[in-house]
Amino acid sequence: MIRLMFTGIAGIIGMLLILAGPTNSLGDGKGEELSEKRHISLEGQSNFRDIGGYKTTDGRTVKWGEVYRTGELPRLTDEDVAVLKKLDLQMVHNFLLEEEIAQRGQDRLPSSTQLVKNPIKTSADDLVLAVLEARKTGDFSVVPPDLNKEVHRVLAREGREEYAAMIRALSDPENRPFAFHCSHGVHRTGTATAILLSALGVPWETVREDYLLSNTYRAEENDKRIEQLTAEAAKNLGVPADEVDTANMVAFYILQGDYIDGTLEVILQEYGSMEGYLQKGLELSGQEIDILRQQLLE
């Protein structure tokens, strides 16, 4: 107990990762094969993926083909929409604000898929404004390197109502297969996925690995964006591109495992455990949590 008090929340998270031991995050060791199964290839969205196949601490497995995490869906092609129809997608929860939807466009979905607008508005919006301004000039010096982690902290605190609504919706078999998304499938979606997988009993190290898959599936977009922003910064500063300090820029676009740890840190600090967060933070009953696990685990 003394050691836990000394090391604090970060120490507890580190201990959880150590106790979890080496993880077999994709279910049976066939990493590349299952990674392909996880990723749904779409021309208009690179980060659409199945959260199934992960092992829980009690030896069960998250069911495949039931829940998907993704980025925004306005740019889907007709062929992409046909893919979603083949998945038999029943419901999509969109975490974007109305003003974001107005700017980015409405989701393109099969006519049989129900769209539910579940916007998450938080105090982190001010942090995001700093990023939006930096994108105009390429100057990321005002964007703190730990911004991603802070956004996940804020979302765990302030997105509770929306995440509870999502969990209740996807627990109903009539709403599945089910997908949820924000803009890039990283912040609001990443926090949602971390909460959901943890509620199902997936080890935190696996939650981290799932979070980091956005680096894999968004690699081409990230590289292109960093290159564009570096060129813009170089032009504005009047220096060669290789002299631009891209540290904060890279810190924002290339995710690190400790970013999503911000979610768990807040949960442990304010609720003591994930179970406490589900029951007191999200106000899910014990019965609702049991139904969630019965529905999504095998």
KOLNUKE-105977 format. One line per 4 residues: their letters; for each residue z, y, x of N, C-alpha, C. Coordinates in nm, 2 decimals, padded with zeros to 4 digits. Layout:
N
A) Z,Y,X,Z,Y,X,Z,Y,X | ...
REM end
This chain:
298
MIRL) 00.00,-00.12,00.08,00.00,00.00,00.00,00.00,00.13,00.09 | 00.08,00.12,00.19,00.08,00.24,00.28,-00.05,00.27,00.34 | -00.12,00.16,00.38,-00.25,00.17,00.44,-00.35,00.23,00.35 | -00.35,00.19,00.22,-00.44,00.24,00.12,-00.42,00.39,00.10
MFTG) -00.29,00.43,00.10,-00.26,00.57,00.08,-00.31,00.65,00.20 | -00.30,00.59,00.31,-00.35,00.66,00.43,-00.50,00.68,00.44 | -00.57,00.57,00.41,-00.71,00.57,00.42,-00.78,00.64,00.30 | -00.71,00.65,00.19,-00.76,00.72,00.07,-00.87,00.65,00.00
IAGI) -00.95,00.72,-00.09,-01.05,00.66,-00.17,-01.16,00.60,-00.08 | -01.20,00.67,00.02,-01.31,00.63,00.11,-01.27,00.49,00.17 | -01.14,00.48,00.21,-01.09,00.36,00.27,-01.10,00.24,00.17 | -01.06,00.27,00.04,-01.07,00.17,-00.06,-01.21,00.12,-00.08
IGML) -01.31,00.21,-00.08,-01.45,00.17,-00.10,-01.49,00.09,00.02 | -01.45,00.13,00.14,-01.48,00.05,00.26,-01.43,-00.09,00.25 | -01.30,-00.10,00.20,-01.24,-00.23,00.18,-01.31,-00.31,00.08 | -01.36,-00.25,-00.03,-01.44,-00.33,-00.13,-01.56,-00.38,-00.07
LILA) -01.63,-00.30,00.02,-01.75,-00.35,00.08,-01.73,-00.46,00.17 | -01.62,-00.46,00.25,-01.58,-00.56,00.34,-01.55,-00.69,00.27 | -01.47,-00.68,00.16,-01.42,-00.79,00.08,-01.54,-00.86,00.01 | -01.64,-00.78,-00.02,-01.76,-00.84,-00.09,-01.84,-00.93,00.01
GPTN) -01.82,-00.90,00.14,-01.89,-00.99,00.24,-02.04,-00.97,00.23 | -02.12,-01.05,00.30,-02.26,-01.04,00.30,-02.31,-01.07,00.16 | -02.39,-00.98,00.11,-02.44,-00.99,-00.03,-02.58,-01.05,-00.03 | -02.60,-01.12,-00.14,-02.73,-01.18,-00.17,-02.79,-01.10,-00.29
SLGD) -02.83,-00.98,-00.26,-02.85,-00.89,-00.37,-02.96,-00.92,-00.47 | -03.05,-01.00,-00.42,-03.17,-01.03,-00.51,-03.15,-01.16,-00.57 | -03.04,-01.23,-00.56,-03.01,-01.34,-00.65,-03.01,-01.47,-00.57 | -03.12,-01.51,-00.50,-03.13,-01.64,-00.44,-03.18,-01.64,-00.30
GKGE) -03.19,-01.52,-00.23,-03.23,-01.51,-00.10,-03.38,-01.49,-00.08 | -03.46,-01.50,-00.18,-03.60,-01.48,-00.17,-03.63,-01.33,-00.19 | -03.59,-01.26,-00.09,-03.59,-01.11,-00.10,-03.72,-01.05,-00.14 | -03.83,-01.08,-00.06,-03.96,-01.01,-00.09,-04.01,-01.06,-00.22
ELSE) -04.00,-01.19,-00.25,-04.05,-01.24,-00.38,-03.99,-01.18,-00.50 | -03.85,-01.17,-00.49,-03.78,-01.11,-00.60,-03.79,-00.96,-00.61 | -03.82,-00.90,-00.49,-03.84,-00.75,-00.49,-03.97,-00.72,-00.57 | -04.07,-00.81,-00.55,-04.19,-00.79,-00.62,-04.17,-00.81,-00.77
KRHI) -04.09,-00.91,-00.81,-04.06,-00.94,-00.95,-03.98,-00.82,-01.01 | -03.90,-00.76,-00.93,-03.82,-00.64,-00.97,-03.90,-00.52,-01.00 | -04.00,-00.50,-00.92,-04.08,-00.37,-00.93,-04.19,-00.39,-01.03 | -04.20,-00.30,-01.12,-04.31,-00.30,-01.22,-04.42,-00.20,-01.17
SLEG) -04.53,-00.25,-01.13,-04.63,-00.16,-01.07,-04.70,-00.08,-01.18 | -04.69,00.06,-01.17,-04.75,00.15,-01.26,-04.82,00.26,-01.18 | -04.93,00.30,-01.22,-05.00,00.41,-01.15,-04.93,00.54,-01.16 | -04.87,00.56,-01.28,-04.81,00.69,-01.31,-04.66,00.70,-01.28
QSNF) -04.60,00.60,-01.23,-04.45,00.60,-01.20,-04.42,00.49,-01.10 | -04.38,00.53,-00.98,-04.36,00.43,-00.87,-04.23,00.36,-00.88 | -04.13,00.42,-00.95,-03.99,00.38,-00.94,-03.94,00.30,-01.07 | -04.03,00.23,-01.14,-04.00,00.16,-01.26,-03.96,00.02,-01.21
RDIG) -03.84,-00.02,-01.24,-03.79,-00.15,-01.19,-03.69,-00.22,-01.28 | -03.69,-00.35,-01.27,-03.60,-00.44,-01.35,-03.46,-00.44,-01.27 | -03.35,-00.43,-01.35,-03.22,-00.44,-01.28,-03.16,-00.58,-01.29 | -03.25,-00.68,-01.33,-03.20,-00.82,-01.35,-03.19,-00.89,-01.21
GYKT) -03.14,-01.01,-01.21,-03.14,-01.09,-01.10,-03.02,-01.08,-01.00 | -02.94,-00.98,-01.02,-02.82,-00.95,-00.94,-02.71,-01.04,-00.97 | -02.64,-01.10,-00.87,-02.53,-01.19,-00.89,-02.40,-01.10,-00.91 | -02.31,-01.16,-00.99,-02.18,-01.09,-01.02,-02.08,-01.16,-00.93
TDGR) -01.96,-01.10,-00.93,-01.85,-01.15,-00.85,-01.80,-01.29,-00.90 | -01.82,-01.31,-01.03,-01.78,-01.44,-01.09,-01.89,-01.54,-01.10 | -02.00,-01.52,-01.03,-02.11,-01.62,-01.01,-02.21,-01.62,-01.12 | -02.20,-01.52,-01.21,-02.31,-01.51,-01.31,-02.42,-01.42,-01.26
TVKW) -02.53,-01.41,-01.34,-02.65,-01.33,-01.30,-02.69,-01.24,-01.41 | -02.73,-01.12,-01.37,-02.78,-01.02,-01.47,-02.92,-01.07,-01.51 | -02.94,-01.08,-01.64,-03.06,-01.13,-01.70,-03.18,-01.05,-01.66 | -03.29,-01.12,-01.63,-03.42,-01.05,-01.60,-03.48,-01.00,-01.73
GEVY) -03.57,-00.90,-01.73,-03.65,-00.86,-01.84,-03.58,-00.80,-01.95 | -03.45,-00.75,-01.93,-03.38,-00.69,-02.04,-03.36,-00.54,-02.03 | -03.33,-00.49,-01.90,-03.30,-00.35,-01.88,-03.38,-00.31,-01.76 | -03.44,-00.19,-01.77,-03.52,-00.13,-01.66,-03.47,00.01,-01.63
RTGE) -03.48,00.05,-01.51,-03.45,00.19,-01.46,-03.58,00.24,-01.41 | -03.60,00.38,-01.43,-03.73,00.43,-01.39,-03.71,00.58,-01.37 | -03.82,00.64,-01.33,-03.84,00.79,-01.33,-03.91,00.83,-01.45 | -03.95,00.96,-01.46,-04.02,01.01,-01.58,-04.15,00.94,-01.61
LPRL) -04.19,00.94,-01.74,-04.30,00.87,-01.78,-04.42,00.94,-01.85 | -04.43,01.08,-01.83,-04.54,01.15,-01.89,-04.67,01.12,-01.83 | -04.68,01.08,-01.70,-04.80,01.06,-01.63,-04.86,00.92,-01.63 | -04.81,00.84,-01.72,-04.85,00.70,-01.73,-05.00,00.70,-01.78
TDED) -05.08,00.61,-01.72,-05.22,00.59,-01.76,-05.22,00.50,-01.88 | -05.33,00.48,-01.95,-05.35,00.39,-02.06,-05.31,00.25,-02.01 | -05.35,00.22,-01.89,-05.32,00.08,-01.84,-05.17,00.07,-01.82 | -05.10,00.17,-01.77,-04.96,00.17,-01.76,-04.89,00.14,-01.89
VAVL) -04.94,00.21,-02.00,-04.88,00.20,-02.13,-04.90,00.05,-02.18 | -05.01,00.00,-02.14,-05.04,-00.14,-02.18,-04.94,-00.24,-02.11 | -04.90,-00.20,-01.99,-04.80,-00.29,-01.91,-04.67,-00.28,-01.99 | -04.63,-00.16,-02.03,-04.50,-00.15,-02.10,-04.50,-00.22,-02.23
KKLD) -04.62,-00.22,-02.30,-04.63,-00.30,-02.42,-04.62,-00.45,-02.40 | -04.68,-00.49,-02.29,-04.66,-00.63,-02.25,-04.52,-00.67,-02.22 | -04.44,-00.58,-02.17,-04.30,-00.60,-02.14,-04.22,-00.61,-02.27 | -04.29,-00.57,-02.38,-04.22,-00.56,-02.52,-04.11,-00.46,-02.52
LQMV) -04.13,-00.35,-02.45,-04.02,-00.25,-02.44,-03.99,-00.19,-02.58 | -03.86,-00.20,-02.61,-03.82,-00.16,-02.75,-03.76,-00.02,-02.75 | -03.69,00.02,-02.65,-03.63,00.15,-02.65,-03.62,00.21,-02.52 | -03.64,00.35,-02.51,-03.62,00.42,-02.39,-03.53,00.54,-02.41
HNFL) -03.43,00.55,-02.32,-03.34,00.67,-02.32,-03.38,00.76,-02.22 | -03.41,00.89,-02.25,-03.46,00.99,-02.16,-03.34,01.09,-02.14 | -03.29,01.10,-02.01,-03.18,01.18,-01.98,-03.22,01.33,-01.95 | -03.35,01.36,-01.96,-03.40,01.49,-01.92,-03.36,01.60,-02.03
LEEE) -03.34,01.72,-01.99,-03.31,01.83,-02.08,-03.44,01.87,-02.15 | -03.43,01.94,-02.26,-03.54,01.98,-02.33,-03.63,02.07,-02.25 | -03.58,02.16,-02.17,-03.66,02.25,-02.09,-03.73,02.17,-01.98 | -03.67,02.06,-01.93,-03.74,01.98,-01.83,-03.86,01.90,-01.90
IAQR) -03.84,01.85,-02.02,-03.94,01.78,-02.09,-04.06,01.88,-02.12 | -04.02,02.00,-02.16,-04.13,02.10,-02.19,-04.21,02.13,-02.06 | -04.15,02.13,-01.95,-04.22,02.15,-01.82,-04.30,02.03,-01.77 | -04.24,01.91,-01.79,-04.29,01.79,-01.73,-04.38,01.71,-01.83
GQDR) -04.36,01.73,-01.95,-04.43,01.66,-02.05,-04.36,01.55,-02.12 | -04.41,01.51,-02.24,-04.35,01.40,-02.31,-04.38,01.26,-02.25 | -04.29,01.17,-02.27,-04.31,01.03,-02.22,-04.43,00.97,-02.29 | -04.51,00.90,-02.22,-04.62,00.82,-02.28,-04.57,00.68,-02.29
LPSS) -04.56,00.63,-02.42,-04.50,00.50,-02.44,-04.59,00.42,-02.55 | -04.57,00.29,-02.55,-04.64,00.22,-02.66,-04.59,00.27,-02.80 | -04.67,00.26,-02.90,-04.63,00.31,-03.03,-04.51,00.23,-03.09 | -04.49,00.11,-03.04,-04.38,00.03,-03.09,-04.25,00.05,-03.02
TQLV) -04.25,00.14,-02.91,-04.13,00.17,-02.84,-04.06,00.30,-02.89 | -03.93,00.28,-02.92,-03.85,00.40,-02.97,-03.80,00.48,-02.86 | -03.83,00.61,-02.86,-03.78,00.71,-02.76,-03.66,00.78,-02.82 | -03.55,00.77,-02.74,-03.42,00.84,-02.77,-03.40,00.95,-02.66
KNPI) -03.39,01.07,-02.70,-03.35,01.18,-02.61,-03.20,01.18,-02.60 | -03.16,01.16,-02.47,-03.02,01.15,-02.44,-02.99,01.25,-02.32 | -03.01,01.38,-02.34,-03.01,01.47,-02.23,-02.87,01.48,-02.16 | -02.86,01.48,-02.03,-02.74,01.50,-01.96,-02.74,01.64,-01.89
KTSA) -02.66,01.73,-01.94,-02.64,01.86,-01.88,-02.51,01.87,-01.82 | -02.50,01.91,-01.69,-02.38,01.92,-01.62,-02.37,02.05,-01.53 | -02.26,02.07,-01.47,-02.24,02.18,-01.38,-02.32,02.16,-01.25 | -02.37,02.04,-01.23,-02.46,02.02,-01.11,-02.59,02.09,-01.12
DDLV) -02.62,02.14,-01.24,-02.75,02.21,-01.26,-02.76,02.33,-01.16 | -02.65,02.39,-01.13,-02.66,02.50,-01.03,-02.70,02.45,-00.89 | -02.65,02.33,-00.86,-02.69,02.27,-00.73,-02.84,02.24,-00.73 | -02.89,02.20,-00.84,-03.03,02.16,-00.85,-03.12,02.29,-00.84
LAVL) -03.07,02.40,-00.89,-03.14,02.53,-00.88,-03.17,02.56,-00.73 | -03.07,02.53,-00.64,-03.09,02.56,-00.50,-03.20,02.47,-00.44 | -03.22,02.35,-00.49,-03.33,02.26,-00.45,-03.46,02.32,-00.50 | -03.46,02.36,-00.63,-03.59,02.41,-00.68,-03.63,02.53,-00.61
EARK) -03.54,02.62,-00.57,-03.58,02.74,-00.49,-03.63,02.70,-00.35 | -03.56,02.60,-00.29,-03.60,02.55,-00.16,-03.74,02.49,-00.16 | -03.78,02.43,-00.27,-03.91,02.37,-00.28,-04.02,02.48,-00.28 | -03.99,02.60,-00.32,-04.09,02.70,-00.33,-04.12,02.75,-00.19
TGDF) -04.02,02.75,-00.09,-04.04,02.81,00.04,-04.04,02.70,00.15 | -03.98,02.59,00.12,-03.97,02.49,00.23,-03.84,02.51,00.31 | -03.76,02.61,00.27,-03.64,02.65,00.34,-03.52,02.57,00.28 | -03.48,02.46,00.34,-03.37,02.38,00.28,-03.24,02.41,00.35
SVVP) -03.23,02.52,00.42,-03.11,02.56,00.50,-02.99,02.58,00.40 | -03.03,02.62,00.27,-02.92,02.65,00.17,-02.89,02.53,00.09 | -02.95,02.42,00.12,-02.93,02.29,00.04,-02.83,02.21,00.13 | -02.71,02.19,00.09,-02.61,02.12,00.17,-02.65,01.97,00.18
PDLN) -02.63,01.91,00.30,-02.67,01.77,00.32,-02.60,01.68,00.23 | -02.48,01.71,00.18,-02.40,01.62,00.09,-02.43,01.65,-00.06 | -02.54,01.73,-00.09,-02.57,01.76,-00.23,-02.58,01.64,-00.32 | -02.66,01.54,-00.27,-02.68,01.42,-00.35,-02.55,01.35,-00.39
KEVH) -02.46,01.34,-00.30,-02.33,01.28,-00.33,-02.25,01.36,-00.43 | -02.25,01.49,-00.41,-02.18,01.58,-00.51,-02.24,01.57,-00.65 | -02.37,01.56,-00.66,-02.44,01.54,-00.79,-02.39,01.41,-00.86 | -02.38,01.30,-00.78,-02.33,01.18,-00.84,-02.18,01.19,-00.88
RVLA) -02.10,01.26,-00.81,-01.97,01.29,-00.85,-01.96,01.36,-00.98 | -02.04,01.46,-00.99,-02.04,01.54,-01.11,-02.09,01.46,-01.23 | -02.19,01.38,-01.21,-02.25,01.30,-01.32,-02.15,01.20,-01.37 | -02.07,01.14,-01.28,-01.97,01.04,-01.33,-01.86,01.11,-01.42
REGR) -01.83,01.24,-01.39,-01.73,01.31,-01.47,-01.79,01.36,-01.60 | -01.91,01.42,-01.59,-01.96,01.50,-01.70,-02.07,01.43,-01.78 | -02.12,01.32,-01.74,-02.22,01.24,-01.82,-02.16,01.13,-01.89 | -02.03,01.13,-01.91,-01.96,01.01,-01.98,-02.02,00.98,-02.12
EEYA) -02.03,01.09,-02.20,-02.07,01.06,-02.34,-02.21,01.00,-02.34 | -02.30,01.05,-02.26,-02.44,01.01,-02.26,-02.45,00.86,-02.20 | -02.37,00.83,-02.10,-02.37,00.70,-02.04,-02.31,00.60,-02.14 | -02.21,00.64,-02.21,-02.15,00.55,-02.32,-02.25,00.52,-02.42
AMIR) -02.33,00.63,-02.46,-02.43,00.61,-02.57,-02.54,00.51,-02.52 | -02.58,00.52,-02.39,-02.67,00.43,-02.34,-02.63,00.29,-02.34 | -02.50,00.26,-02.30,-02.45,00.13,-02.29,-02.44,00.07,-02.43 | -02.39,00.15,-02.53,-02.39,00.10,-02.66,-02.52,00.06,-02.72
ALSD) -02.62,00.14,-02.68,-02.76,00.12,-02.73,-02.82,-00.01,-02.67 | -02.80,-00.03,-02.54,-02.86,-00.14,-02.47,-02.79,-00.27,-02.50 | -02.66,-00.26,-02.55,-02.59,-00.38,-02.59,-02.64,-00.44,-02.71 | -02.72,-00.37,-02.79,-02.78,-00.42,-02.91,-02.91,-00.49,-02.88
PENR) -02.92,-00.62,-02.90,-03.04,-00.70,-02.87,-03.17,-00.65,-02.93 | -03.15,-00.58,-03.05,-03.27,-00.52,-03.11,-03.33,-00.41,-03.03 | -03.26,-00.35,-02.94,-03.31,-00.24,-02.86,-03.36,-00.28,-02.73 | -03.36,-00.41,-02.70,-03.41,-00.46,-02.57,-03.54,-00.54,-02.59
PFAF) -03.62,-00.53,-02.48,-03.60,-00.47,-02.35,-03.58,-00.32,-02.36 | -03.50,-00.26,-02.27,-03.46,-00.13,-02.28,-03.48,-00.06,-02.14 | -03.52,00.07,-02.14,-03.53,00.14,-02.02,-03.46,00.28,-02.03 | -03.42,00.33,-01.92,-03.36,00.46,-01.91,-03.41,00.54,-01.79
HCSH) -03.42,00.67,-01.80,-03.48,00.75,-01.69,-03.44,00.89,-01.69 | -03.46,00.95,-01.57,-03.45,01.10,-01.56,-03.58,01.15,-01.50 | -03.58,01.23,-01.40,-03.71,01.28,-01.35,-03.76,01.18,-01.24 | -03.69,01.15,-01.14,-03.73,01.07,-01.03,-03.67,00.93,-01.03
GVHR) -03.57,00.91,-01.12,-03.50,00.78,-01.12,-03.40,00.77,-01.02 | -03.34,00.88,-00.97,-03.25,00.88,-00.86,-03.11,00.92,-00.90 | -03.09,01.05,-00.95,-02.95,01.10,-00.98,-02.89,01.05,-01.11 | -02.94,01.10,-01.22,-02.89,01.06,-01.35,-02.91,00.91,-01.37
TGTA) -03.03,00.87,-01.33,-03.06,00.72,-01.35,-02.98,00.64,-01.25 | -02.96,00.69,-01.13,-02.89,00.61,-01.03,-02.74,00.60,-01.07 | -02.68,00.70,-01.12,-02.54,00.70,-01.16,-02.53,00.60,-01.28 | -02.62,00.61,-01.38,-02.62,00.52,-01.49,-02.63,00.37,-01.45
TAIL) -02.72,00.34,-01.35,-02.73,00.21,-01.31,-02.61,00.16,-01.23 | -02.55,00.25,-01.15,-02.43,00.21,-01.08,-02.32,00.17,-01.18 | -02.30,00.25,-01.28,-02.20,00.23,-01.38,-02.23,00.10,-01.46 | -02.35,00.08,-01.50,-02.39,-00.04,-01.57,-02.37,-00.17,-01.49
LSAL) -02.42,-00.17,-01.37,-02.41,-00.29,-01.29,-02.27,-00.32,-01.25 | -02.19,-00.22,-01.23,-02.05,-00.24,-01.20,-01.97,-00.29,-01.32 | -02.01,-00.24,-01.44,-01.95,-00.29,-01.56,-01.98,-00.44,-01.58 | -02.09,-00.48,-01.53,-02.13,-00.62,-01.54,-02.07,-00.71,-01.44
GVPW) -02.00,-00.65,-01.34,-01.94,-00.73,-01.23,-02.02,-00.75,-01.11 | -02.12,-00.67,-01.09,-02.20,-00.67,-00.97,-02.13,-00.60,-00.86 | -02.12,-00.66,-00.74,-02.04,-00.60,-00.63,-02.10,-00.47,-00.59 | -02.01,-00.38,-00.54,-02.05,-00.24,-00.51,-02.16,-00.24,-00.40
ETVR) -02.15,-00.33,-00.30,-02.25,-00.33,-00.20,-02.39,-00.36,-00.26 | -02.40,-00.44,-00.36,-02.53,-00.47,-00.42,-02.57,-00.35,-00.50 | -02.48,-00.28,-00.57,-02.51,-00.15,-00.64,-02.57,-00.05,-00.54 | -02.52,-00.04,-00.42,-02.57,00.05,-00.32,-02.71,00.01,-00.28
EDYL) -02.74,-00.12,-00.26,-02.87,-00.17,-00.22,-02.97,-00.14,-00.33 | -02.93,-00.16,-00.46,-03.02,-00.13,-00.57,-03.06,00.02,-00.56 | -02.96,00.11,-00.54,-02.98,00.25,-00.53,-03.08,00.29,-00.42 | -03.07,00.22,-00.31,-03.15,00.25,-00.20,-03.30,00.20,-00.21
LSNT) -03.32,00.12,-00.31,-03.46,00.07,-00.34,-03.55,00.19,-00.38 | -03.49,00.30,-00.42,-03.57,00.42,-00.45,-03.64,00.47,-00.33 | -03.58,00.45,-00.21,-03.64,00.49,-00.09,-03.77,00.40,-00.06 | -03.76,00.28,-00.10,-03.88,00.19,-00.08,-03.99,00.22,-00.18
YRAE) -03.96,00.24,-00.31,-04.06,00.26,-00.41,-04.11,00.40,-00.41 | -04.04,00.49,-00.36,-04.08,00.63,-00.36,-04.12,00.68,-00.22 | -04.14,00.58,-00.13,-04.16,00.62,00.01,-04.29,00.71,00.03 | -04.40,00.67,-00.04,-04.52,00.75,-00.03,-04.50,00.89,-00.08
ENDK) -04.43,00.90,-00.20,-04.41,01.03,-00.26,-04.32,01.12,-00.17 | -04.21,01.05,-00.12,-04.12,01.13,-00.03,-04.18,01.18,00.09 | -04.26,01.09,00.16,-04.33,01.13,00.28,-04.43,01.25,00.26 | -04.50,01.24,00.15,-04.59,01.35,00.11,-04.52,01.48,00.08
RIEQ) -04.41,01.47,00.01,-04.33,01.59,-00.03,-04.27,01.65,00.10 | -04.22,01.57,00.19,-04.16,01.63,00.31,-04.26,01.69,00.40 | -04.38,01.63,00.41,-04.49,01.69,00.48,-04.53,01.82,00.42 | -04.55,01.83,00.29,-04.59,01.95,00.23,-04.48,02.06,00.25
LTAE) -04.36,02.03,00.23,-04.25,02.13,00.25,-04.24,02.18,00.39 | -04.26,02.09,00.49,-04.25,02.12,00.63,-04.37,02.22,00.66 | -04.48,02.19,00.61,-04.60,02.28,00.63,-04.57,02.42,00.57 | -04.51,02.42,00.45,-04.48,02.55,00.38,-04.38,02.63,00.46
AAKN) -04.27,02.56,00.51,-04.17,02.63,00.59,-04.23,02.68,00.72 | -04.32,02.60,00.78,-04.38,02.65,00.91,-04.46,02.78,00.88 | -04.53,02.78,00.77,-04.62,02.90,00.74,-04.53,03.02,00.72 | -04.42,03.00,00.64,-04.33,03.11,00.61,-04.25,03.16,00.73
LGVP) -04.22,03.07,00.82,-04.15,03.11,00.94,-04.24,03.15,01.06 | -04.37,03.12,01.05,-04.46,03.16,01.15,-04.44,03.07,01.28 | -04.41,02.94,01.26,-04.39,02.85,01.37,-04.47,02.73,01.35 | -04.49,02.64,01.45,-04.55,02.52,01.44,-04.47,02.42,01.35
ADEV) -04.53,02.33,01.28,-04.46,02.24,01.19,-04.35,02.16,01.27 | -04.38,02.12,01.39,-04.28,02.04,01.46,-04.16,02.12,01.51 | -04.16,02.25,01.48,-04.04,02.33,01.52,-03.95,02.36,01.39 | -03.99,02.31,01.28,-03.92,02.33,01.16,-03.80,02.23,01.16
DTAN) -03.68,02.28,01.12,-03.56,02.20,01.11,-03.57,02.13,00.97 | -03.60,02.00,00.97,-03.61,01.93,00.85,-03.49,01.84,00.81 | -03.38,01.86,00.88,-03.26,01.77,00.86,-03.21,01.77,00.72 | -03.19,01.89,00.66,-03.14,01.90,00.52,-03.25,01.85,00.42
MVAF) -03.37,01.87,00.45,-03.48,01.83,00.37,-03.48,01.67,00.36 | -03.48,01.61,00.48,-03.48,01.47,00.49,-03.35,01.41,00.42 | -03.24,01.48,00.44,-03.11,01.43,00.38,-03.12,01.43,00.23 | -03.20,01.52,00.17,-03.21,01.53,00.03,-03.30,01.42,-00.03
YILQ) -03.42,01.40,00.04,-03.52,01.31,-00.01,-03.50,01.16,00.03 | -03.44,01.14,00.14,-03.42,01.00,00.19,-03.27,00.96,00.16 | -03.25,00.87,00.06,-03.12,00.84,00.01,-03.04,00.76,00.12 | -02.90,00.78,00.11,-02.81,00.71,00.19,-02.71,00.64,00.10
GDYI) -02.66,00.52,00.14,-02.57,00.45,00.06,-02.45,00.52,00.02 | -02.40,00.61,00.11,-02.27,00.68,00.07,-02.30,00.79,-00.03 | -02.42,00.82,-00.07,-02.45,00.92,-00.17,-02.39,00.86,-00.31 | -02.43,00.74,-00.34,-02.39,00.68,-00.47,-02.24,00.65,-00.46
DGTL) -02.18,00.64,-00.35,-02.04,00.62,-00.34,-01.96,00.73,-00.41 | -02.03,00.85,-00.42,-01.96,00.96,-00.49,-01.92,00.92,-00.63 | -02.01,00.84,-00.70,-01.98,00.79,-00.83,-01.85,00.71,-00.83 | -01.84,00.61,-00.74,-01.72,00.53,-00.74,-01.59,00.60,-00.69
EVIL) -01.61,00.70,-00.60,-01.50,00.78,-00.56,-01.43,00.85,-00.68 | -01.51,00.91,-00.76,-01.46,00.99,-00.88,-01.39,00.89,-00.97 | -01.45,00.78,-00.99,-01.40,00.68,-01.09,-01.26,00.63,-01.04 | -01.25,00.60,-00.91,-01.12,00.55,-00.86,-01.02,00.66,-00.86
QEYG) -01.06,00.78,-00.82,-00.96,00.89,-00.82,-00.91,00.92,-00.95 | -00.99,00.92,-01.06,-00.95,00.97,-01.19,-00.92,00.87,-01.29 | -00.96,00.74,-01.26,-00.93,00.63,-01.36,-00.87,00.51,-01.30 | -00.87,00.50,-01.17,-00.80,00.39,-01.10,-00.89,00.27,-01.08
SMEG) -00.99,00.25,-01.16,-01.07,00.13,-01.15,-01.20,00.15,-01.24 | -01.30,00.07,-01.22,-01.41,00.07,-01.31,-01.38,00.04,-01.45 | -01.29,-00.06,-01.47,-01.25,-00.10,-01.60,-01.18,00.02,-01.67 | -01.10,00.09,-01.60,-01.03,00.21,-01.65,-01.13,00.32,-01.70
YLQK) -01.23,00.33,-01.61,-01.34,00.43,-01.65,-01.41,00.39,-01.77 | -01.45,00.26,-01.78,-01.52,00.22,-01.90,-01.44,00.24,-02.03 | -01.31,00.21,-02.02,-01.22,00.22,-02.14,-01.17,00.36,-02.17 | -01.14,00.44,-02.07,-01.08,00.57,-02.09,-01.18,00.68,-02.07
GLEL) -01.27,00.66,-01.98,-01.38,00.76,-01.95,-01.49,00.76,-02.05 | -01.55,00.64,-02.07,-01.66,00.62,-02.16,-01.61,00.58,-02.30 | -01.48,00.55,-02.31,-01.42,00.52,-02.44,-01.49,00.40,-02.51 | -01.52,00.30,-02.42,-01.57,00.17,-02.47,-01.45,00.08,-02.50
SGQE) -01.46,00.01,-02.61,-01.35,-00.08,-02.64,-01.36,-00.21,-02.56 | -01.26,-00.29,-02.56,-01.26,-00.41,-02.49,-01.37,-00.50,-02.55 | -01.38,-00.50,-02.68,-01.48,-00.58,-02.75,-01.62,-00.53,-02.71 | -01.65,-00.40,-02.70,-01.78,-00.35,-02.66,-01.81,-00.40,-02.52
IDIL) -01.72,-00.39,-02.43,-01.74,-00.44,-02.29,-01.77,-00.59,-02.29 | -01.70,-00.66,-02.36,-01.72,-00.81,-02.37,-01.86,-00.84,-02.42 | -01.91,-00.76,-02.52,-02.04,-00.78,-02.58,-02.15,-00.75,-02.48 | -02.13,-00.64,-02.41,-02.22,-00.60,-02.30,-02.24,-00.71,-02.20
RQQL) -02.13,-00.77,-02.16,-02.14,-00.88,-02.06,-02.20,-01.01,-02.12 | -02.17,-01.04,-02.24,-02.23,-01.15,-02.31,-02.38,-01.14,-02.32 | -02.42,-01.02,-02.35,-02.56,-00.99,-02.38,-02.65,-00.99,-02.25 | -02.59,-00.94,-02.14,-02.68,-00.92,-02.02,-02.65,-01.02,-01.91
LE) -02.55,-01.11,-01.92,-02.52,-01.20,-01.81,-02.56,-01.34,-01.86 | -02.59,-01.43,-01.76,-02.62,-01.57,-01.78,-02.56,-01.65,-01.67
REM end
